[in-house]
Amino acid sequence: MSCRFDITRRDFLNGMALSLAAGGTLSPLELMAMSGRAAEYPPALTGMRGSHPGSFDVAHDLAREGKTWPRPASLTDDIYDLVVVGGGISGLSAALMFRQQAGPDARILVLDNHDDFGGHAKRNEFSVDGKTLIGYGGSQSIDTPGNYSREARQLLTDIGVDTKHFYDYFDQSFFADRELGQGIYFSAEHYGRDATLPIAARQYERGIADNVEELIRAYPLLPEAQESFIRLLTDARDYLAGMEAGEKIALMTRVSYSDYLRKYADVHEDVVTILRDFSKSLWGFGYDALSALEGYRLGMPGTAFLDDAGPIPSPYDGDEPYIFHFPDGNAGVARGLVRQLIPAALPGHSMEDLVATRVDYGILDLRCNRTRIRLNSTAVDVRNVENANAVDVTYVRDGKAHRVRGRHSILACYNHTVPHICPETPASQAKAIRSAVKVPLVYINVALRNWRAFDNLGFERIYTPQSTLMHSFTLDFPVSVGNYKFSPTPNDPVVVHGVYAPSVPDQGLDERQQHIVGRLKLYEMTFADFEQGIVRDMDGALAAGGFDAERDIAGITVNRWPHGYAYEYNELYDPPEWNRENGPHIAGAAQIGRISIANSDASAYAYVDGAIDAAARAVKEQLDA
C-alpha cells in the first residue's frame, strides 16, 4: 500500500479527497490536520532543543514519580508486524532491517517522544540574511566507516550513503589554506584579563608549536606555572624511568592523566587545570576521570615516552581521516533511513538531495504508509501478550493513553527507561542496565552573520579552560554537498559549534557520579542561562578580532542532551575485561520474549555503528523467535 500525493491546492479547497493507490481516501479534514502538523518544521526551531520541554515530562513522571496511565481496554490502533519504541538511528535502522527481512508488506510503527526523528542525530537550520545554514545538533560524524561491521556497511549502502563522496564534500585544507589554527581563551574571571592566544599544545597530534616558549610566556599565568608548562612541553624526559614497559602501562591505566601530571610529572596545578578539559569534546568529561594511558592515546603532553613501550592498542588508530560528515551530522543518516521507509516524506535518490530536500513531517504518520513514524509519543508500558504471540505497547500522546499491538517490538529508547516501561524485565537485567550512566552533553549552534573575527584572530577553533559555559567552540566543518556550500569567505554567514559538558571535576567523583550531578545541573539551566554564557564566552574570546555578539549573532540553538553519549567502559574505574563484547551491557540487552533491545547503550559504544549493530542483533532475535 502506498500514498499518492498529487492533490493541488484547488482540489483541497474544493473538498476533493486525496487518492490512495489501494483505493482508500483521506478526507479534507484529515488533510487539514496533516497540513497543520506540517506547519511547524522542527529543524528550523531555535532556542532549547534536543531534549526539549515536553519531550521528557511523561518519562520523568513515570520513572521519578511512579505515575501510571490507565491502559486502554481495547486497542486504539491497527495491529503491526513491528512496533519500535525510539526513532533514533537505532530504531529507524531496526525498522528498515526488519522490513528488508520480513518483506515489503510488513507494517511497522515507530514511536518517539520528541517532535523530530533521529534521536541524538538532530538537524538545526537557520536563515541568515537570505542564506540557509545547516548545523548538527547531536551525533556528529560517521567515524572510521572502514571498521564498520558488514551489517552497518550494508545499511549505509542501502540508504544511499557512499562515504567515498565525503572526500569531495569535505575541504580538508580549507582552514590550513587560510592559515587558521587553534586558539586558547583565558577569561578575565579566572585569569585576570581576557586573552585569546595561539595554543601551544596541539590536541590529538602529539606535537607542540615551534615557538612554544614564546607562546607560554604570553599566557596570563604565574611565572612558576609558565615554567612548568614550558618544561612539560619541551622536556623529553621519561617520568616513569626505571619501570618496565608493562609496569608503566599498568600504572598509567590506574591513575588519571590529571593525577599523573601532579604526582609523576610534578606539573603546576594551574597547568593541570588548563589541560584537564581537552578531552571534553570527545568524552564529555575531563582528564581527572580518564586514565593517563588514554592521555597517551590522545597525544597529551608528558606521555610520549610510551612510544618506546611497543604497540599499544588504540581505538583511534586507522588510516581514514575524520571527514565523513553531513552538514547536519548524522541527521543525514537518519534522513536517509526515513527516505527508505517513507519515500514520499523525503523525495530524491542522491546524497546531495538528501541534504537539500525538506522533510514533509505531515505525512510521516499517514495510515496508508506501510511504515509510520509517530512523534511526540512516549511509551509507558510494553509487555508480551500471553497466548497471542504479540506485544502490547501503551504510549501517551497529548496527555492521552493509547494502546497498539505489534507481533514484535524493539525498544530503541534510552536504556534506563526499559525497566520502567517493561514490567517483565528481570531484576538482574534491570541491575545490568543501571550500571551504565549516560554522558550529559550540550551541542550549541550559533548562527553568525560573518566570521571575520575568527579570520582576524587567525583561529578556526578556540579552547576555553574554566569557561563561563562552552569549553570549546569552532567554525563548522567545511563541508559542501550539492547546492549547499560552506561559508566561502569571512564575510559570509556561518554556523559556530560549541560544546558544553556539565562535569564536576576535581571533587573526588568518578565518571558515573559526575554524570549524575551534571545531569541534574543541566535540567536546572534555562535557555537564558545558556544564552548569557554563550555571549560572554564569544564576546570575551573574539572581541580582539572585532566581534560584537549583539551585532553578529543571528540565532542560537541549544541542543540539550541530559542523557547524551552512551556509556563506554572506562579503564580507570571498570574491570579491564569489560569491552564492547563483554560487560553488563550484554545482560542488559537480553531479549524478553517478543521484545528486544536496540540502542547504542546496548552496544556500550557511543557511535553510529554501535546503534546500527544493536538494531541488527535485535531484528535477528525477533525474526528468529
JOBEL-V71496 format. One record per residue. SS is DSSP state (helix for helix, strand for strand, loop for the rest). NEAR is the number of other C-alpha atoms within 10 Angstrom. Layout:
<<SS NEAR> <SS NEAR>>
This chain:
<<loop 14> <loop 17> <strand 22> <loop 12> <loop 11> <loop 10> <loop 12> <loop 11> <helix 10> <helix 9> <helix 13> <helix 16> <helix 9> <loop 10> <loop 13> <loop 17> <loop 17> <strand 21> <strand 16> <strand 16> <loop 12> <loop 11> <loop 9> <loop 14> <strand 15> <strand 15> <loop 15> <helix 17> <helix 12> <helix 14> <helix 18> <helix 12> <helix 12> <helix 18> <helix 15> <helix 11> <helix 14> <helix 16> <helix 11> <loop 13> <loop 16> <helix 19> <helix 21> <helix 15> <loop 15> <loop 17> <strand 18> <strand 18> <strand 25> <strand 27> <loop 22> <loop 16> <loop 10> <loop 13> <loop 19> <loop 15> <helix 12> <helix 23> <helix 21> <helix 13> <helix 13> <helix 18> <helix 16> <loop 10> <loop 10> <loop 10> <loop 12> <loop 13> <loop 16> <loop 9> <loop 15> <loop 14> <loop 8> <loop 9> <loop 15> <loop 13> <loop 11> <loop 13> <strand 18> <strand 20> <strand 20> <strand 29> <strand 28> <strand 29> <strand 28> <loop 30> <loop 30> <strand 27> <helix 32> <helix 31> <helix 33> <helix 31> <helix 30> <helix 32> <helix 29> <helix 24> <helix 21> <helix 24> <helix 21> <helix 12> <helix 12> <helix 15> <loop 10> <loop 14> <loop 12> <loop 16> <loop 23> <strand 26> <strand 25> <strand 27> <strand 28> <loop 26> <loop 27> <loop 25> <loop 20> <loop 21> <loop 30> <strand 26> <loop 26> <loop 25> <loop 25> <loop 27> <strand 28> <strand 28> <strand 23> <strand 25> <strand 14> <strand 18> <loop 10> <loop 8> <strand 14> <strand 14> <strand 22> <strand 27> <strand 28> <strand 29> <loop 29> <loop 27> <loop 25> <loop 23> <loop 23> <loop 19> <loop 18> <loop 19> <helix 17> <helix 11> <helix 12> <loop 17> <loop 14> <helix 9> <helix 16> <helix 22> <helix 18> <helix 13> <helix 22> <helix 19> <helix 12> <helix 15> <loop 23> <loop 18> <loop 19> <loop 14> <helix 20> <helix 10> <helix 12> <helix 18> <helix 13> <helix 13> <helix 22> <strand 21> <loop 15> <loop 16> <loop 10> <helix 14> <helix 18> <helix 10> <helix 8> <loop 13> <loop 12> <loop 17> <strand 18> <strand 18> <strand 25> <strand 22> <strand 26> <strand 26> <loop 22> <helix 13> <helix 11> <helix 13> <helix 15> <loop 11> <loop 12> <loop 20> <strand 20> <strand 23> <strand 21> <strand 22> <loop 22> <loop 23> <strand 21> <strand 18> <loop 17> <loop 15> <loop 10> <loop 16> <strand 15> <strand 15> <loop 14> <loop 9> <loop 9> <helix 17> <helix 17> <helix 12> <helix 16> <helix 23> <helix 16> <helix 12> <loop 21> <loop 18> <loop 17> <loop 13> <helix 12> <helix 12> <helix 20> <helix 21> <helix 17> <helix 20> <helix 26> <helix 19> <helix 16> <helix 20> <helix 19> <helix 13> <loop 11> <loop 13> <loop 14> <loop 15> <loop 17> <loop 18> <loop 10> <loop 9> <loop 12> <loop 11> <helix 15> <helix 11> <helix 12> <helix 17> <helix 18> <helix 12> <helix 16> <helix 22> <helix 21> <helix 16> <loop 21> <strand 23> <helix 30> <helix 25> <helix 21> <helix 25> <helix 23> <helix 15> <helix 12> <loop 12> <loop 18> <loop 14> <loop 22> <loop 18> <helix 14> <helix 16> <helix 20> <helix 22> <helix 18> <helix 16> <helix 21> <helix 22> <helix 25> <helix 25> <helix 21> <helix 19> <helix 18> <helix 10> <helix 18> <loop 22> <loop 27> <loop 25> <helix 25> <helix 27> <helix 27> <loop 26> <strand 24> <helix 27> <helix 27> <helix 21> <helix 24> <helix 23> <helix 20> <loop 18> <loop 18> <loop 24> <loop 23> <loop 26> <loop 27> <helix 17> <helix 14> <helix 18> <helix 11> <helix 8> <helix 12> <loop 9> <loop 8> <loop 12> <loop 8> <loop 12> <loop 7> <loop 12> <loop 10> <loop 10> <loop 8> <loop 13> <loop 10> <loop 14> <loop 22> <loop 24> <loop 24> <loop 27> <loop 28> <loop 26> <loop 24> <loop 26> <helix 30> <helix 24> <helix 29> <helix 25> <helix 27> <helix 26> <helix 27> <helix 28> <helix 20> <helix 19> <helix 25> <loop 21> <helix 17> <helix 19> <helix 20> <loop 24> <loop 16> <loop 15> <loop 14> <loop 14> <helix 20> <helix 16> <helix 16> <helix 24> <helix 21> <helix 15> <loop 13> <loop 14> <loop 20> <loop 17> <helix 23> <helix 18> <helix 23> <loop 25> <loop 20> <loop 18> <loop 16> <loop 18> <loop 20> <loop 20> <strand 28> <strand 22> <strand 25> <strand 24> <loop 21> <loop 18> <loop 26> <strand 27> <strand 28> <strand 25> <strand 21> <strand 26> <strand 21> <strand 23> <strand 15> <loop 8> <loop 6> <loop 8> <loop 13> <strand 22> <strand 26> <strand 20> <strand 25> <strand 24> <strand 27> <strand 19> <strand 15> <loop 9> <loop 11> <strand 11> <strand 19> <strand 22> <strand 20> <strand 20> <strand 25> <strand 25> <strand 21> <strand 24> <strand 32> <strand 30> <strand 29> <loop 33> <loop 26> <loop 20> <helix 26> <helix 21> <helix 19> <helix 25> <helix 21> <helix 20> <helix 22> <loop 19> <loop 13> <loop 15> <loop 18> <loop 14> <helix 11> <helix 12> <helix 18> <helix 19> <helix 16> <helix 18> <helix 23> <helix 18> <loop 14> <loop 21> <loop 22> <loop 23> <strand 27> <strand 28> <strand 28> <strand 26> <strand 25> <strand 30> <strand 30> <strand 26> <strand 25> <strand 23> <loop 20> <loop 21> <loop 24> <helix 20> <helix 21> <helix 25> <helix 19> <helix 15> <helix 20> <loop 19> <strand 24> <strand 23> <strand 22> <strand 26> <strand 25> <loop 23> <loop 21> <loop 18> <loop 20> <loop 20> <loop 22> <loop 26> <loop 23> <strand 23> <strand 24> <strand 19> <strand 21> <loop 21> <loop 23> <loop 19> <strand 23> <loop 20> <strand 20> <loop 13> <loop 10> <strand 17> <loop 15> <loop 22> <loop 21> <loop 12> <loop 13> <loop 15> <loop 13> <loop 16> <loop 26> <strand 28> <strand 30> <strand 21> <strand 22> <strand 24> <strand 22> <strand 26> <loop 28> <loop 26> <loop 26> <loop 21> <loop 18> <loop 15> <loop 8> <loop 11> <loop 15> <loop 16> <helix 23> <helix 18> <helix 14> <helix 21> <helix 27> <helix 20> <helix 15> <helix 20> <helix 22> <helix 13> <helix 15> <helix 20> <helix 13> <helix 8> <loop 11> <loop 11> <helix 15> <helix 11> <helix 11> <helix 22> <helix 18> <helix 12> <helix 16> <helix 24> <helix 18> <helix 17> <helix 25> <helix 19> <helix 18> <helix 22> <helix 26> <helix 23> <helix 18> <helix 16> <helix 17> <loop 15> <loop 21> <loop 16> <helix 18> <helix 9> <helix 9> <helix 18> <strand 20> <strand 19> <strand 17> <strand 23> <strand 26> <strand 26> <strand 26> <strand 26> <strand 24> <strand 23> <strand 21> <strand 26> <strand 24> <loop 24> <loop 24> <loop 22> <loop 18> <loop 18> <loop 20> <loop 21> <loop 16> <loop 12> <loop 11> <loop 12> <loop 11> <loop 16> <strand 18> <loop 16> <loop 11> <strand 12> <loop 19> <helix 21> <helix 25> <helix 17> <helix 16> <helix 27> <loop 25> <loop 18> <loop 17> <strand 16> <loop 18> <loop 21> <strand 26> <strand 23> <strand 30> <loop 34> <loop 31> <helix 28> <helix 30> <helix 29> <helix 28> <loop 26> <loop 20> <loop 21> <loop 18> <helix 23> <helix 26> <helix 24> <helix 28> <helix 29> <helix 24> <helix 27> <helix 34> <helix 21> <helix 16> <helix 28> <helix 27> <helix 15> <helix 19> <helix 19> <helix 12> <helix 7> <loop 11>>
